Amino acid sequence: MPQIEQIAATYASQIFWLLIVFGLIYFGIGRGMVPRIQGTVEKRDAQIADDLAAATRAGQEADATEEAWRTRMAEARQAALAETNAAKAKATADAAERAKAANAAMQARLDAAEVEVNQARASALASLEDVAADAAQGIVTKLAGIEVSREAAADAVRKVVTHG
């Protein structure tokens, strides 16, 4: 059979060319393309490592910036608290001084009012003594029928008022 006789020659030729094609593919891909792919993968890994390092540095810088901000905020709070306390103390001192001035003014008015009351009392007592002297003079004249001088009636009223 002629087909069987051709098998060895046909298959030997096909196997030869198969080995040549696989060899070319192996050397073409294995020696030419794989190193480039590995280089790209290594560059990518290096870029990822650099990006991670940059992100770590940026995170550390952000933490340092945040800490500096917190420190400045604490200092600002302390300064504001000190200013607030100083303003409260000043306001308290001003209020105390105004109250002291108002108390002094009120005391002066009270003293003036007491003087006026004492003068009015003295005036009223003097008027009362005059009225009492006039009444005593009129009563003595009506009851006893004796004319008493104004000075004698006033003297008698003064004695009664002074000694009771």
C-alpha angles and dihedrals in degrees: 000000000000095000091060092049091054094050095081094048094042096045093044090054092047093047090049093053091042090056091047092050093046090048092051091047091047094049094038095049100026097046102027110031105027095061090051091049090047090049090051091048091049092048089049092049090048091049091050091049090049091048091050090049091048090049090050091050091047090050091050091048090049090050091050091047091049091049091050089049091050090050092050091047091051090049090048090050090050091049092048091048091050091049091047092050091047091050091048091050091048092047091049091049091047091048091048091050092048090048090049091050091046090049090050091049091047090048090051090050090047091050090049090048091050090051090050091047091049091049090048090048091050090046091047091048090049090049090045091052090049091049091045091049090050091047092047091049091049094046093049091049093049098041103035099022090228122133109230120191119245091242093052091050091047091048091051091049091049091052092050093046093047099044100026 
